[in-house]
Amino acid sequence: MKIPIFKPDIPGMKKAGSFIYVLLVACSLSFVFQHCSRKKDNAASPGAVVPGNEIAESELPKGKLVIEDDNTYRPPVNKPVSAVGGSDYHADNEEGGSAMPPTVSRTDQLKKVYKNLLVFHADDTMEVNLPKLATLILARNESLEKATLQVLEESNATDDKIKMDTTMDFGSRMKAKLISFGGSNLDNSFEIEPLGSDEQSFRNGRKQLVWQWKITPLKEGQHELKLSVQIIEKDGEAVYLPARNIPVIIFAKKKDILTKFGEFISNKYEWILTAIFLPIFIAWLTTRLRNKGSRNT
């Protein structure tokens, strides 16, 4: 008796086996991938324990800085300036001795009153052989504005440039001279004529001293003069101190045509008027005499 043997459907089994094989491979790959990812996360975590004596390095997440700069704006703190530090300004030469800030406006500077004030003016551009006035003022307890206006007015100034000094000490008697820079009488580039004495005194309550010079450039070009101011007496006693020398630069140029014509007219106007009106008068007189003679005949 033969026992019947079951024979499976081979084509169906092949299809089922292929599907199961693919499924197993996919599961295996998925398991391996998850295991590797979990291992990597555990290694990257700060609390991961590494076997042995190795020390695990903890990595910071991306975008996290180890040290972050604090750029928060904080307003400055105003601290008082200590006089010990030498930063305070002491206006020793200002009337009343009151302190003023280091930076002052032009208006405040002009109106401020100084204990000792030197102001000098001479036109920085002149014409050859045309005299001008140079003026020096030494004043006590005077404002720069008032002294400047006075020195410009008395000099008949064509510009408003001045030389000033507020640091010089004044004595009871002062001496001032305006000379050529070399100090030699042989220098014929400038003619300087003082209009008064070189020495003046602050006595009897006098608060201002004024010097004037008539200066005439004799040559073209740039010339340097020297203003010399010196204390010769203080509190009734003679003082021998070096003079304060201030350079004065003046540029001399040729006279223009209009200036020459004006000078010629002003110097020769009598002759010009005579030359113009004398022929006219003679012609008028001659005509009058002729007319009178013709009427008589």
Secondary structure, DSSP 8 states (H G I E B T S, - for coil): ---------HHHHHHHHHHHHHHHHHHHHHHHHHHHHHHHHHHHSTT---STT--------TT--SS---------------GGGT-S---TTBGGG----S---HHHHHH-EEEEEEEEE--SEEETT--EEEEEEEEEEEEHHHHHHHHHHHTT-SS---EEESS----SEEEEEEEETT--TT--SEEEEESS-SEEE--TT--EEEEEEEEEE-SSEEEEEEEEEEEEEETTEE-----EEEEEEEEEE---HHHHHHHHHHHHHHHHHHHHHHHHHHHHHHHHHHHHHHHH-
